[in-house]
Amino acid sequence: MAKCAICEKGAHFGNNVSHSHRKTPKMWKSNVKSVRVKTEGGATKRMYVCTSCLKSGKVERA
C-alpha cells in the first residue's frame, strides 16, 4: 500500500465489530493518488500524495 510522500499517511488497521461483538480484521486505506508534482528546482517528479494534501495546497501539480 502506498504512503503519502508529504504527510506519511498510510493504511490503518483495526477490527470490524459486529452486533454480536465478533471481531474480524479490517483495513482502512487512505486516498492516495499518483501525481506529477513540481519540485523546488522546477523539475517534475511523480510521487504518491493523499487527496487531503492536494486539497490543502501543500503540493503544486505540474
All heavy atoms as TSV, in Angstrom:
chain	resi	resn	atom	element	x	y	z
A	1	MET	N	N	0.847	-1.181	0.000
A	1	MET	CA	C	0.000	0.000	0.000
A	1	MET	C	C	0.885	1.234	0.000
A	1	MET	O	O	1.877	1.304	0.715
A	1	MET	CB	C	-0.883	-0.051	1.244
A	1	MET	CG	C	-1.941	0.997	1.319
A	1	MET	SD	S	-3.204	0.691	0.126
A	1	MET	CE	C	-3.719	2.342	-0.191
A	2	ALA	N	N	0.518	2.211	-0.797
A	2	ALA	CA	C	1.311	3.431	-0.923
A	2	ALA	C	C	1.105	4.347	0.277
A	2	ALA	O	O	0.062	4.322	0.931
A	2	ALA	CB	C	0.925	4.158	-2.206
A	3	LYS	N	N	2.126	5.151	0.538
A	3	LYS	CA	C	2.055	6.171	1.576
A	3	LYS	C	C	2.180	7.537	0.929
A	3	LYS	O	O	2.827	7.686	-0.101
A	3	LYS	CB	C	3.217	6.006	2.562
A	3	LYS	CG	C	2.945	5.134	3.725
A	3	LYS	CD	C	4.067	5.251	4.708
A	3	LYS	CE	C	3.776	4.453	5.944
A	3	LYS	NZ	N	4.882	4.489	6.881
A	4	CYS	N	N	1.591	8.534	1.558
A	4	CYS	CA	C	1.711	9.909	1.093
A	4	CYS	C	C	3.151	10.370	1.302
A	4	CYS	O	O	3.725	10.185	2.377
A	4	CYS	CB	C	0.746	10.808	1.857
A	4	CYS	SG	S	0.854	12.543	1.397
A	5	ALA	N	N	3.742	10.980	0.284
A	5	ALA	CA	C	5.123	11.449	0.376
A	5	ALA	C	C	5.231	12.710	1.225
A	5	ALA	O	O	6.315	13.038	1.701
A	5	ALA	CB	C	5.668	11.714	-1.024
A	6	ILE	N	N	4.125	13.410	1.469
A	6	ILE	CA	C	4.143	14.659	2.214
A	6	ILE	C	C	3.895	14.415	3.707
A	6	ILE	O	O	4.688	14.796	4.553
A	6	ILE	CB	C	3.091	15.640	1.657
A	6	ILE	CG1	C	3.244	15.817	0.147
A	6	ILE	CG2	C	3.158	16.976	2.374
A	6	ILE	CD1	C	4.586	16.323	-0.304
A	7	CYS	N	N	2.780	13.764	4.036
A	7	CYS	CA	C	2.391	13.614	5.439
A	7	CYS	C	C	2.553	12.190	5.963
A	7	CYS	O	O	2.200	11.923	7.117
A	7	CYS	CB	C	0.944	14.076	5.636
A	7	CYS	SG	S	-0.268	13.048	4.793
A	8	GLU	N	N	3.056	11.270	5.143
A	8	GLU	CA	C	3.300	9.877	5.540
A	8	GLU	C	C	2.022	9.138	5.936
A	8	GLU	O	O	2.069	8.175	6.694
A	8	GLU	CB	C	4.314	9.797	6.688
A	8	GLU	CG	C	5.665	10.396	6.367
A	8	GLU	CD	C	6.440	9.611	5.323
A	8	GLU	OE1	O	6.380	8.367	5.345
A	8	GLU	OE2	O	7.089	10.257	4.487
A	9	LYS	N	N	0.872	9.581	5.430
A	9	LYS	CA	C	-0.386	8.899	5.735
A	9	LYS	C	C	-0.440	7.585	4.965
A	9	LYS	O	O	-0.125	7.536	3.786
A	9	LYS	CB	C	-1.563	9.774	5.334
A	9	LYS	CG	C	-2.916	9.232	5.760
A	9	LYS	CD	C	-4.046	10.035	5.176
A	9	LYS	CE	C	-4.150	11.379	5.860
A	9	LYS	NZ	N	-5.322	12.135	5.397
A	10	GLY	N	N	-0.832	6.510	5.655
A	10	GLY	CA	C	-0.917	5.194	5.035
A	10	GLY	C	C	-2.164	4.467	5.477
A	10	GLY	O	O	-3.143	5.085	5.884
A	11	ALA	N	N	-2.120	3.144	5.412
A	11	ALA	CA	C	-3.265	2.335	5.807
A	11	ALA	C	C	-3.345	2.230	7.328
A	11	ALA	O	O	-2.335	2.277	8.025
A	11	ALA	CB	C	-3.154	0.951	5.197
A	12	HIS	N	N	-4.577	2.097	7.845
A	12	HIS	CA	C	-4.815	1.903	9.267
A	12	HIS	C	C	-5.490	0.544	9.455
A	12	HIS	O	O	-6.282	0.123	8.618
A	12	HIS	CB	C	-5.727	3.004	9.821
A	12	HIS	CG	C	-5.093	4.343	9.818
A	12	HIS	ND1	N	-5.051	5.142	8.699
A	12	HIS	CD2	C	-4.463	5.030	10.785
A	12	HIS	CE1	C	-4.422	6.260	9.001
A	12	HIS	NE2	N	-4.057	6.225	10.259
A	13	PHE	N	N	-5.180	-0.109	10.546
A	13	PHE	CA	C	-5.697	-1.441	10.800
A	13	PHE	C	C	-6.508	-1.464	12.084
A	13	PHE	O	O	-6.234	-0.712	13.009
A	13	PHE	CB	C	-4.545	-2.445	10.918
A	13	PHE	CG	C	-3.706	-2.505	9.688
A	13	PHE	CD1	C	-2.574	-1.740	9.569
A	13	PHE	CD2	C	-4.061	-3.330	8.634
A	13	PHE	CE1	C	-1.793	-1.788	8.426
A	13	PHE	CE2	C	-3.292	-3.385	7.489
A	13	PHE	CZ	C	-2.158	-2.623	7.394
A	14	GLY	N	N	-7.491	-2.340	12.115
A	14	GLY	CA	C	-8.323	-2.482	13.293
A	14	GLY	C	C	-9.239	-3.680	13.135
A	14	GLY	O	O	-8.919	-4.619	12.412
A	15	ASN	N	N	-10.389	-3.633	13.775
A	15	ASN	CA	C	-11.342	-4.732	13.730
A	15	ASN	C	C	-12.719	-4.237	13.332
A	15	ASN	O	O	-13.143	-3.168	13.762
A	15	ASN	CB	C	-11.465	-5.414	15.099
A	15	ASN	CG	C	-10.266	-6.244	15.439
A	15	ASN	OD1	O	-9.721	-6.933	14.588
A	15	ASN	ND2	N	-9.844	-6.176	16.691
A	16	ASN	N	N	-13.412	-5.045	12.513
A	16	ASN	CA	C	-14.840	-4.890	12.341
A	16	ASN	C	C	-15.489	-5.539	13.544
A	16	ASN	O	O	-15.142	-6.662	13.903
A	16	ASN	CB	C	-15.330	-5.614	11.084
A	16	ASN	CG	C	-15.277	-4.759	9.863
A	16	ASN	OD1	O	-15.320	-3.537	9.957
A	16	ASN	ND2	N	-15.189	-5.389	8.706
A	17	VAL	N	N	-16.421	-4.867	14.187
A	17	VAL	CA	C	-17.108	-5.434	15.347
A	17	VAL	C	C	-18.587	-5.529	15.006
A	17	VAL	O	O	-19.248	-4.518	14.747
A	17	VAL	CB	C	-16.895	-4.565	16.607
A	17	VAL	CG1	C	-17.588	-5.192	17.797
A	17	VAL	CG2	C	-15.417	-4.395	16.889
A	18	SER	N	N	-19.103	-6.761	15.016
A	18	SER	CA	C	-20.499	-6.980	14.668
A	18	SER	C	C	-21.404	-6.693	15.863
A	18	SER	O	O	-20.937	-6.406	16.967
A	18	SER	CB	C	-20.702	-8.418	14.198
A	18	SER	OG	O	-20.547	-9.293	15.292
A	19	HIS	N	N	-22.702	-6.808	15.641
A	19	HIS	CA	C	-23.662	-6.577	16.708
A	19	HIS	C	C	-23.486	-7.597	17.836
A	19	HIS	O	O	-23.681	-7.281	19.006
A	19	HIS	CB	C	-25.088	-6.631	16.152
A	19	HIS	CG	C	-26.138	-6.356	17.158
A	19	HIS	ND1	N	-26.316	-5.120	17.727
A	19	HIS	CD2	C	-27.069	-7.164	17.729
A	19	HIS	CE1	C	-27.319	-5.175	18.588
A	19	HIS	NE2	N	-27.789	-6.410	18.599
A	20	SER	N	N	-23.109	-8.829	17.462
A	20	SER	CA	C	-22.870	-9.868	18.472
A	20	SER	C	C	-21.454	-9.781	19.045
A	20	SER	O	O	-21.051	-10.655	19.806
A	20	SER	CB	C	-23.091	-11.256	17.873
A	20	SER	OG	O	-22.153	-11.493	16.848
A	21	HIS	N	N	-20.719	-8.749	18.687
A	21	HIS	CA	C	-19.383	-8.433	19.193
A	21	HIS	C	C	-18.308	-9.403	18.707
A	21	HIS	O	O	-17.283	-9.582	19.343
A	21	HIS	CB	C	-19.382	-8.343	20.727
A	21	HIS	CG	C	-18.412	-7.304	21.230
A	21	HIS	ND1	N	-18.570	-5.963	20.981
A	21	HIS	CD2	C	-17.264	-7.414	21.934
A	21	HIS	CE1	C	-17.566	-5.291	21.522
A	21	HIS	NE2	N	-16.760	-6.156	22.108
A	22	ARG	N	N	-18.540	-10.052	17.555
A	22	ARG	CA	C	-17.495	-10.845	16.918
A	22	ARG	C	C	-16.569	-9.891	16.183
A	22	ARG	O	O	-17.012	-8.894	15.613
A	22	ARG	CB	C	-18.098	-11.850	15.953
A	22	ARG	CG	C	-18.912	-12.917	16.657
A	22	ARG	CD	C	-19.477	-13.882	15.684
A	22	ARG	NE	N	-18.387	-14.636	15.063
A	22	ARG	CZ	C	-18.517	-15.833	14.541
A	22	ARG	NH1	N	-19.680	-16.434	14.545
A	22	ARG	NH2	N	-17.491	-16.448	13.997
A	23	LYS	N	N	-15.294	-10.199	16.157
A	23	LYS	CA	C	-14.310	-9.294	15.562
A	23	LYS	C	C	-13.629	-9.962	14.370
A	23	LYS	O	O	-13.205	-11.110	14.449
A	23	LYS	CB	C	-13.265	-8.892	16.593
A	23	LYS	CG	C	-13.845	-8.116	17.745
A	23	LYS	CD	C	-12.795	-7.732	18.742
A	23	LYS	CE	C	-13.417	-6.940	19.857
A	23	LYS	NZ	N	-13.698	-7.752	21.018
A	24	THR	N	N	-13.535	-9.220	13.274
A	24	THR	CA	C	-12.808	-9.665	12.089
A	24	THR	C	C	-11.859	-8.550	11.673
A	24	THR	O	O	-12.146	-7.370	11.907
A	24	THR	CB	C	-13.770	-9.981	10.924
A	24	THR	OG1	O	-14.583	-8.850	10.678
A	24	THR	CG2	C	-14.627	-11.188	11.243
A	25	PRO	N	N	-10.728	-8.886	11.067
A	25	PRO	CA	C	-9.751	-7.858	10.701
A	25	PRO	C	C	-10.289	-6.881	9.653
A	25	PRO	O	O	-11.049	-7.259	8.763
A	25	PRO	CB	C	-8.575	-8.649	10.129
A	25	PRO	CG	C	-8.828	-10.058	10.418
A	25	PRO	CD	C	-10.249	-10.222	10.779
A	26	LYS	N	N	-9.867	-5.649	9.776
A	26	LYS	CA	C	-10.324	-4.584	8.877
A	26	LYS	C	C	-9.147	-3.691	8.540
A	26	LYS	O	O	-8.286	-3.451	9.393
A	26	LYS	CB	C	-11.428	-3.787	9.574
A	26	LYS	CG	C	-11.773	-2.444	8.989
A	26	LYS	CD	C	-12.870	-2.539	7.989
A	26	LYS	CE	C	-13.277	-1.133	7.556
A	26	LYS	NZ	N	-13.911	-1.128	6.290
A	27	MET	N	N	-9.085	-3.205	7.292
A	27	MET	CA	C	-8.051	-2.264	6.896
A	27	MET	C	C	-8.713	-1.058	6.236
A	27	MET	O	O	-9.547	-1.211	5.337
A	27	MET	CB	C	-7.074	-2.917	5.902
A	27	MET	CG	C	-5.960	-1.991	5.491
A	27	MET	SD	S	-4.631	-2.797	4.607
A	27	MET	CE	C	-5.351	-3.011	3.015
A	28	TRP	N	N	-8.378	0.137	6.705
A	28	TRP	CA	C	-8.844	1.384	6.109
A	28	TRP	C	C	-7.723	1.935	5.258
A	28	TRP	O	O	-6.629	2.219	5.760
A	28	TRP	CB	C	-9.204	2.408	7.185
A	28	TRP	CG	C	-10.424	2.074	7.949
A	28	TRP	CD1	C	-11.716	2.409	7.637
A	28	TRP	CD2	C	-10.497	1.353	9.177
A	28	TRP	NE1	N	-12.566	1.941	8.587
A	28	TRP	CE2	C	-11.843	1.275	9.553
A	28	TRP	CE3	C	-9.544	0.749	9.998
A	28	TRP	CZ2	C	-12.268	0.644	10.691
A	28	TRP	CZ3	C	-9.961	0.101	11.142
A	28	TRP	CH2	C	-11.302	0.054	11.475
A	29	LYS	N	N	-7.979	2.094	3.960
A	29	LYS	CA	C	-6.957	2.600	3.048
A	29	LYS	C	C	-7.127	4.101	2.884
A	29	LYS	O	O	-8.245	4.602	2.742
A	29	LYS	CB	C	-7.073	1.916	1.687
A	29	LYS	CG	C	-6.795	0.433	1.747
A	29	LYS	CD	C	-6.959	-0.190	0.395
A	29	LYS	CE	C	-6.708	-1.679	0.468
A	29	LYS	NZ	N	-6.989	-2.335	-0.817
A	30	SER	N	N	-6.003	4.820	2.891
A	30	SER	CA	C	-6.061	6.262	2.690
A	30	SER	C	C	-6.192	6.553	1.199
A	30	SER	O	O	-5.805	5.748	0.350
A	30	SER	CB	C	-4.812	6.932	3.259
A	30	SER	OG	O	-3.664	6.377	2.677
A	31	ASN	N	N	-6.732	7.700	0.869
A	31	ASN	CA	C	-6.985	8.082	-0.514
A	31	ASN	C	C	-5.706	8.705	-1.085
A	31	ASN	O	O	-5.503	9.913	-1.023
A	31	ASN	CB	C	-8.155	9.066	-0.552
A	31	ASN	CG	C	-8.721	9.215	-1.939
A	31	ASN	OD1	O	-8.260	8.595	-2.883
A	31	ASN	ND2	N	-9.723	10.055	-2.061
A	32	VAL	N	N	-4.830	7.855	-1.639
A	32	VAL	CA	C	-3.525	8.273	-2.139
A	32	VAL	C	C	-3.521	8.159	-3.651
A	32	VAL	O	O	-3.922	7.138	-4.211
A	32	VAL	CB	C	-2.410	7.403	-1.514
A	32	VAL	CG1	C	-1.065	7.782	-2.068
A	32	VAL	CG2	C	-2.414	7.541	-0.013
A	33	LYS	N	N	-3.069	9.204	-4.329
A	33	LYS	CA	C	-3.030	9.253	-5.784
A	33	LYS	C	C	-1.595	9.395	-6.264
A	33	LYS	O	O	-0.765	9.994	-5.591
A	33	LYS	CB	C	-3.836	10.456	-6.312
A	33	LYS	CG	C	-5.250	10.536	-5.831
A	33	LYS	CD	C	-6.079	9.442	-6.437
A	33	LYS	CE	C	-7.531	9.595	-6.015
A	33	LYS	NZ	N	-8.335	8.472	-6.425
A	34	SER	N	N	-1.312	8.878	-7.445
A	34	SER	CA	C	-0.019	9.079	-8.088
A	34	SER	C	C	-0.116	10.360	-8.915
A	34	SER	O	O	-0.932	10.449	-9.838
A	34	SER	CB	C	0.317	7.889	-8.978
A	34	SER	OG	O	1.553	8.096	-9.609
A	35	VAL	N	N	0.709	11.365	-8.586
A	35	VAL	CA	C	0.566	12.706	-9.152
A	35	VAL	C	C	1.925	13.216	-9.614
A	35	VAL	O	O	2.945	12.947	-8.977
A	35	VAL	CB	C	-0.012	13.672	-8.082
A	35	VAL	CG1	C	-0.136	15.082	-8.614
A	35	VAL	CG2	C	-1.342	13.189	-7.596
A	36	ARG	N	N	1.935	13.945	-10.729
A	36	ARG	CA	C	3.148	14.647	-11.143
A	36	ARG	C	C	3.207	15.968	-10.393
A	36	ARG	O	O	2.283	16.769	-10.440
A	36	ARG	CB	C	3.139	14.885	-12.652
A	36	ARG	CG	C	3.457	13.633	-13.434
A	36	ARG	CD	C	3.315	13.804	-14.914
A	36	ARG	NE	N	4.007	14.985	-15.391
A	36	ARG	CZ	C	3.674	15.657	-16.490
A	36	ARG	NH1	N	2.641	15.264	-17.207
A	36	ARG	NH2	N	4.352	16.699	-16.865
A	37	VAL	N	N	4.336	16.213	-9.696
A	37	VAL	CA	C	4.473	17.342	-8.786
A	37	VAL	C	C	5.678	18.169	-9.195
A	37	VAL	O	O	6.698	17.629	-9.623
A	37	VAL	CB	C	4.649	16.827	-7.336
A	37	VAL	CG1	C	4.900	17.960	-6.382
A	37	VAL	CG2	C	3.440	16.026	-6.911
A	38	LYS	N	N	5.560	19.497	-9.073
A	38	LYS	CA	C	6.700	20.383	-9.295
A	38	LYS	C	C	7.603	20.363	-8.071
A	38	LYS	O	O	7.135	20.498	-6.941
A	38	LYS	CB	C	6.234	21.817	-9.539
A	38	LYS	CG	C	5.613	22.035	-10.881
A	38	LYS	CD	C	5.279	23.494	-11.070
A	38	LYS	CE	C	4.555	23.711	-12.380
A	38	LYS	NZ	N	4.162	25.116	-12.536
A	39	THR	N	N	8.912	20.219	-8.285
A	39	THR	CA	C	9.866	20.252	-7.188
A	39	THR	C	C	10.443	21.660	-7.060
A	39	THR	O	O	10.095	22.552	-7.837
A	39	THR	CB	C	10.998	19.229	-7.406
A	39	THR	OG1	O	11.647	19.538	-8.636
A	39	THR	CG2	C	10.454	17.817	-7.460
A	40	GLU	N	N	11.346	21.865	-6.074
A	40	GLU	CA	C	11.908	23.197	-5.834
A	40	GLU	C	C	12.721	23.684	-7.031
A	40	GLU	O	O	12.756	24.857	-7.330
A	40	GLU	CB	C	12.796	23.180	-4.581
A	40	GLU	CG	C	12.054	22.982	-3.282
A	40	GLU	CD	C	11.800	21.512	-2.991
A	40	GLU	OE1	O	12.563	20.663	-3.484
A	40	GLU	OE2	O	10.829	21.229	-2.284
A	41	GLY	N	N	13.420	22.773	-7.701
A	41	GLY	CA	C	14.260	23.161	-8.832
A	41	GLY	C	C	13.494	23.434	-10.113
A	41	GLY	O	O	14.085	23.797	-11.125
A	42	GLY	N	N	12.191	23.240	-10.091
A	42	GLY	CA	C	11.370	23.460	-11.276
A	42	GLY	C	C	11.129	22.192	-12.081
A	42	GLY	O	O	10.380	22.202	-13.046
A	43	ALA	N	N	11.766	21.096	-11.698
A	43	ALA	CA	C	11.570	19.827	-12.389
A	43	ALA	C	C	10.271	19.175	-11.924
A	43	ALA	O	O	9.699	19.556	-10.912
A	43	ALA	CB	C	12.751	18.896	-12.106
A	44	THR	N	N	9.807	18.205	-12.698
A	44	THR	CA	C	8.605	17.476	-12.313
A	44	THR	C	C	9.006	16.087	-11.831
A	44	THR	O	O	9.961	15.488	-12.325
A	44	THR	CB	C	7.620	17.348	-13.484
A	44	THR	OG1	O	8.263	16.650	-14.542
A	44	THR	CG2	C	7.168	18.709	-13.952
A	45	LYS	N	N	8.261	15.589	-10.866
A	45	LYS	CA	C	8.535	14.290	-10.287
A	45	LYS	C	C	7.202	13.622	-9.976
A	45	LYS	O	O	6.261	14.280	-9.550
A	45	LYS	CB	C	9.349	14.470	-9.007
A	45	LYS	CG	C	9.807	13.198	-8.358
A	45	LYS	CD	C	10.644	13.509	-7.130
A	45	LYS	CE	C	11.108	12.235	-6.479
A	45	LYS	NZ	N	11.865	12.509	-5.260
A	46	ARG	N	N	7.126	12.311	-10.218
A	46	ARG	CA	C	5.908	11.570	-9.913
A	46	ARG	C	C	6.014	11.010	-8.503
A	46	ARG	O	O	6.991	10.354	-8.163
A	46	ARG	CB	C	5.708	10.443	-10.913
A	46	ARG	CG	C	4.365	9.770	-10.790
A	46	ARG	CD	C	4.132	8.809	-11.920
A	46	ARG	NE	N	3.949	9.477	-13.187
A	46	ARG	CZ	C	2.796	9.979	-13.649
A	46	ARG	NH1	N	1.726	9.892	-12.884
A	46	ARG	NH2	N	2.710	10.559	-14.805
A	47	MET	N	N	5.017	11.298	-7.673
A	47	MET	CA	C	5.014	10.796	-6.303
A	47	MET	C	C	3.590	10.525	-5.855
A	47	MET	O	O	2.632	10.978	-6.473
A	47	MET	CB	C	5.712	11.764	-5.349
A	47	MET	CG	C	5.179	13.162	-5.339
A	47	MET	SD	S	5.939	14.303	-4.162
A	47	MET	CE	C	7.639	13.992	-4.313
A	48	TYR	N	N	3.467	9.764	-4.776
A	48	TYR	CA	C	2.174	9.463	-4.180
A	48	TYR	C	C	1.819	10.546	-3.173
A	48	TYR	O	O	2.604	10.850	-2.284
A	48	TYR	CB	C	2.201	8.113	-3.477
A	48	TYR	CG	C	2.269	6.937	-4.414
A	48	TYR	CD1	C	3.435	6.218	-4.566
A	48	TYR	CD2	C	1.149	6.552	-5.138
A	48	TYR	CE1	C	3.496	5.139	-5.427
A	48	TYR	CE2	C	1.195	5.479	-6.005
A	48	TYR	CZ	C	2.371	4.770	-6.139
A	48	TYR	OH	O	2.426	3.701	-6.989
A	49	VAL	N	N	0.629	11.147	-3.361
A	49	VAL	CA	C	0.173	12.228	-2.492
A	49	VAL	C	C	-1.282	11.954	-2.123
A	49	VAL	O	O	-2.087	11.591	-2.978
A	49	VAL	CB	C	0.297	13.599	-3.195
A	49	VAL	CG1	C	-0.173	14.717	-2.303
A	49	VAL	CG2	C	1.718	13.844	-3.652
A	50	CYS	N	N	-1.619	12.139	-0.839
A	50	CYS	CA	C	-3.010	11.942	-0.423
A	50	CYS	C	C	-3.843	13.139	-0.874
A	50	CYS	O	O	-3.332	14.235	-1.077
A	50	CYS	CB	C	-3.113	11.719	1.080
A	50	CYS	SG	S	-2.719	13.133	2.090
A	51	THR	N	N	-5.133	12.920	-1.000
A	51	THR	CA	C	-6.007	13.957	-1.522
A	51	THR	C	C	-6.166	15.121	-0.552
A	51	THR	O	O	-6.431	16.243	-0.981
A	51	THR	CB	C	-7.384	13.380	-1.860
A	51	THR	OG1	O	-7.888	12.686	-0.721
A	51	THR	CG2	C	-7.286	12.416	-3.017
A	52	SER	N	N	-5.985	14.887	0.749
A	52	SER	CA	C	-6.079	15.999	1.696
A	52	SER	C	C	-4.896	16.954	1.528
A	52	SER	O	O	-5.039	18.165	1.697
A	52	SER	CB	C	-6.171	15.487	3.130
A	52	SER	OG	O	-5.056	14.697	3.449
A	53	CYS	N	N	-3.707	16.435	1.189
A	53	CYS	CA	C	-2.554	17.305	0.914
A	53	CYS	C	C	-2.740	18.056	-0.405
A	53	CYS	O	O	-2.341	19.213	-0.523
A	53	CYS	CB	C	-1.266	16.493	0.867
A	53	CYS	SG	S	-0.704	15.926	2.467
A	54	LEU	N	N	-3.342	17.418	-1.399
A	54	LEU	CA	C	-3.614	18.090	-2.666
A	54	LEU	C	C	-4.617	19.224	-2.465
A	54	LEU	O	O	-4.446	20.321	-2.995
A	54	LEU	CB	C	-4.173	17.099	-3.691
A	54	LEU	CG	C	-3.187	16.128	-4.326
A	54	LEU	CD1	C	-3.936	15.098	-5.143
A	54	LEU	CD2	C	-2.196	16.877	-5.180
A	55	LYS	N	N	-5.660	18.962	-1.695
A	55	LYS	CA	C	-6.722	19.941	-1.494
A	55	LYS	C	C	-6.260	21.122	-0.672
A	55	LYS	O	O	-6.667	22.264	-0.915
A	55	LYS	CB	C	-7.907	19.259	-0.809
A	55	LYS	CG	C	-9.161	20.068	-0.786
A	55	LYS	CD	C	-10.306	19.249	-0.204
A	55	LYS	CE	C	-11.573	20.077	-0.186
A	55	LYS	NZ	N	-12.705	19.319	0.378
A	56	SER	N	N	-5.358	20.880	0.317
A	56	SER	CA	C	-4.901	21.955	1.178
A	56	SER	C	C	-3.846	22.840	0.521
A	56	SER	O	O	-3.501	23.886	1.055
A	56	SER	CB	C	-4.357	21.384	2.480
A	56	SER	OG	O	-3.188	20.637	2.224
A	57	GLY	N	N	-3.293	22.398	-0.615
A	57	GLY	CA	C	-2.304	23.217	-1.314
A	57	GLY	C	C	-0.870	22.981	-0.856
A	57	GLY	O	O	0.005	23.791	-1.150
A	58	LYS	N	N	-0.607	21.900	-0.146
A	58	LYS	CA	C	0.754	21.592	0.276
A	58	LYS	C	C	1.635	21.174	-0.904
A	58	LYS	O	O	2.847	21.211	-0.816
A	58	LYS	CB	C	0.748	20.471	1.318
A	58	LYS	CG	C	0.124	20.863	2.629
A	58	LYS	CD	C	0.164	19.696	3.597
A	58	LYS	CE	C	-0.510	20.060	4.905
A	58	LYS	NZ	N	-0.556	18.940	5.829
A	59	VAL	N	N	0.995	20.773	-2.017
A	59	VAL	CA	C	1.682	20.272	-3.202
A	59	VAL	C	C	1.194	21.054	-4.406
A	59	VAL	O	O	0.001	21.349	-4.522
A	59	VAL	CB	C	1.407	18.770	-3.396
A	59	VAL	CG1	C	2.011	18.276	-4.670
A	59	VAL	CG2	C	1.927	17.982	-2.219
A	60	GLU	N	N	2.115	21.399	-5.306
A	60	GLU	CA	C	1.724	22.060	-6.555
A	60	GLU	C	C	1.853	21.070	-7.691
A	60	GLU	O	O	2.926	20.497	-7.910
A	60	GLU	CB	C	2.607	23.280	-6.809
A	60	GLU	CG	C	2.171	24.091	-8.014
A	60	GLU	CD	C	3.033	25.320	-8.225
A	60	GLU	OE1	O	3.886	25.610	-7.363
A	60	GLU	OE2	O	2.860	25.964	-9.269
A	61	ARG	N	N	0.761	20.844	-8.408
A	61	ARG	CA	C	0.761	19.904	-9.533
A	61	ARG	C	C	1.533	20.481	-10.707
A	61	ARG	O	O	1.562	21.690	-10.916
A	61	ARG	CB	C	-0.656	19.596	-9.975
A	61	ARG	CG	C	-1.365	18.626	-9.076
A	61	ARG	CD	C	-2.666	18.217	-9.690
A	61	ARG	NE	N	-2.945	16.839	-9.334
A	61	ARG	CZ	C	-4.046	16.216	-9.649
A	61	ARG	NH1	N	-4.981	16.822	-10.326
A	61	ARG	NH2	N	-4.221	14.969	-9.290
A	62	ALA	N	N	2.138	19.586	-11.490
A	62	ALA	CA	C	2.871	20.003	-12.672
A	62	ALA	C	C	1.931	20.194	-13.848
A	62	ALA	O	O	0.888	19.632	-13.909
A	62	ALA	CB	C	3.928	18.972	-13.015
